[in-house]
Amino acid sequence: MANYKPDLSCQSKFIPIDFAQQILPGTFEYALSRIVDKHLDLSPFDKWYDNDKGGAAAYPPSVMLKIILFGYSRGLVSSRRIAHACETNITFMSLSGDEQPHYTSIAGFVAKMKDQIEPLFTQVLMICDREGLIGRNMFAIDGCKIRSNASKEWSGTFEELERKQAKLRRASQRILARHQAQDGLSEDELHHDLKQKEKLDKSADKINAFLATHKEKRGSRKTPVKSNITDPDSAKMTTSKGTIQGYNGIAINDDKH
């Protein structure tokens, strides 16, 4: 009977770690670390950290940039997940110099420094692309429906919107007729009806303004296509979770990521 050595892959082990030896030349993380340390101008961040005369020391912008961009390259787009990786993943530990920022520090850095971060990320990606560290052969492309910030209730063809506008006008007129027919309404009833009439008129005016300033869309068969008053570029789409008002986006993977 064969006698094999045991599999200890799930066994914890205490060993001395040289973080510098974990970032191997030729990898994305090596290029990222070197670019951030040697080639990027990080001086615009200094004015945000005027704490040399008081306050706690801040995490270096170079550390935050490394762990955030490396996290993005590994599909980690959550501050909590990046913070957890800095505590458990040897590559993140090496990039950060074993700093372990709290997730609120990571989130705050991204929120406050987004204008400074974006051009630096672009520089890093352009350099890595030039060095062949980012794949360029597409092997997967798929549509993904994205919900827009617009209500389905404001969608319809121009004919449907015109009918809805007329319906709102009629409802507003009925409220006015009720006032004229019933002089004995209480102040609360009067206030409620006037608010309702104002809301109906506002909705009808919104539809009227849209119809006056937009042209009706036509599909490939020259038939009218539903428009949305709030977001004219979005459309009604059927998904596995029902119908949404949104866009059809494209998700792409390449041979490396």
N, C-alpha and C positions, 0 to 999 in steps of 0.2 A: 504493500500500500504506500502511495506517495506521501512524503513528509515535507510540507511547505512551511515557510516562515509565516508567522501570523500577520494579518493586515492591521496596522496600527494607525490608519489614516484618520480615525476618529479620536485618537489619543492626544490629549494636550501635552505640550512639552515646553519646558523652560529652557531657552537658549539665548545666548548673547546676540544682539542684532546690531549690525553696522548699517544704519539707514542709507548711507551713501552707496553701499554695495547693492541695494535693492533696485535702484533706478538704472537699468541697463541701457547702454548706447544702442541706438537703432530702434528704440521704442518711442511711442507717442509721448509717454510720460517723461522720458529723458529730454526729448526736444522741447516739450512744454516747460519743464523746469529751467532749462538753459535759456530759452527765449525770454521768459519772464525775468530771470536774474540778470541777463547780460544785454538784452536788446530793447527792452521796453522802457519808455520814460514814465516812471510812476510818480513823478514830482507833483502832478495835479492832485494827488490824493493827500498831500501833506497839509494843505490848508484846512482839511476836515478834521485833522488830528492835532489841534493846537493844545496839546496836553503836556508839554515839557515841564511846566511849572506846577502842575497839580493834576490830580486824577489818576486813575489806573492806566497802566500801559495798554496800548491797543494791539490787536493782532496785525502784523505787517500786511499791507495790501498784497505783497507778492505771495504770501501764504494763502490768502483768501482767493486770489485769482487762480492759483494752481489747483486747489481742491475743488473749486466751483467748476472750472472748465474741464478738469479731468472727470468730475462727477457727471457733467453733461455728456462727455464722450462715452460714458458707461451707462447712459440711460437714467442717471439719478438726477432728477430735476426738482427734488424736494429738499428743503433745508434740513429737515429731520433726518433724511436718509444719508445726506452728505455728512452730517455731524456724526451719525452712527458709524459710518465707514471710517471716519478719522479715529475712532476708538477700537475698531476691530479689523480693519484691512491694512496689511503691511505696506502696500503701495501708497495709500492715502497718508499713513503715518510718516512715510519717508518724504513725501512731497511737502508735508506740513512741518517737517522737523519735529514730529511728535507733539505738535500743538493740537489741542482738541477743543476747537471753538464750539460754544453752545449754539444750537440751531437758531436761536433768536439773533445771535451775532451775525450769522451767515445771512439770514433773511434781511436784517437791517442793512448790511453791507450792499446787498443787491438792490434794495429799495432806494437807498440814498445815493449810490454811486453808479446808477445805471447809465447815465450820460458819459461817465468816464470809462466804464467797463466795455461798452459796446465796440468802440473803435479798437481797443486793445485785443478783444476776442477776434475781431476780423483780421488783425495783423497776425495773430498766432495761427489762425486757420490757413491764411494765405501762405505763410512760411512752411507749415506742415504739408500743405498740398504740393508745394514746389519740391519738397524733399521726398515725396512719394509716401507719406505717412497716412494719407487719407485716400481711400479707394475711389475710383471714378467710373467703374463699370457697374451699371445698374442691373440688378438681378431680380428686384421685386418692386412692383408699383401697383398701388391699389387705391380705390376711392374710399374716402371716409367722410361721412356726412357730419357736418358741424352745425350745431344749433346757433341761430343768430339771436340778437337781442331785439326781437320783434314778435308781436303776437299774431297767431294765425287768424284771429278774428278780424284783422285789418287786411286780409288778402281777398282777392277776387278779380274777375275780369272787369273791364270798364262797365259793361252792362250790369254785372252783379253789384258793383259799387254804386252805380246810379240808382238801382233799386233800393239798396240799403240806405242811401241818402234820402230818397223819397219817403221811405218808411220812418226814418228818424224825424223828418219834417212833419209827417202826419201825427206822430206821437206827440210832438211838441205842440201842434195845433189843438190836439184833444185836451191837453192840459190847460191851454188858454181858454178853450170853450168851457171847461169845467169851472174855471174861475168866474166866467161871465154868467154862468147859469146858477151858481151857488154863492150868493153873497154872504152866507152865514158861516163860511169856513173860519176855523180858529186860526190864530197867528202861527201855531206850530204847523198846521196843515198847509197854510199858505206858504210858509218858509220852505217846507219840504218840497212842495210842488214847484216852486220857483227855482229851487236848486236843481231839481230833476229836469225842468225845461231848459235851464242854462247848460246842463251837461249834454242834453240831446242836441241843442243848437250848436254847441261847440264841436261835437262829433260830426254833424252834418257839414259844418263849415270846413272841417279838416278834409273830408272827402271831396268837397267842392274845390278846394284849393289844389288838391292833388290832381284831379281830373283836368283842371285848367292849365296846369304847368307840365304835365307829362303826356307822352304819346303811348298809345296802347302797344304792348308787346305782341308779336306774332311768332308762332312756332314754325317748325320746318314745313308743316302743311298749311301755312298761312292762316291757321286758326288762332283766335285770341288766347293769350297766355295770362294766367293770374298774376297780378301785381300785388305788392304789399306797400301800403301807404307809409308805414314807419321806416321800412328798409326796402326800397324798390329793387335792389339788386339780389335780394334773397328770394327763395322760392319754397313752396310746400313740397316736402319729400317724404316718401314712405320709408320707414326703417323697421328693424325687427322689434322696436319698442313703441311703434305707432308712428303717426305723422308728425313731423316737425317743420318749423319755419326756419330755413337755414341755407347752408351752402354745401356744395359737393367739393370737398378738398381732395388733395392727392398726397398719399403717404409713400415715401420712397426709401428703400434700403439699397446700399451698394455692397460690393463684394467684401468690404472690410468692416463695415458698420451697418 
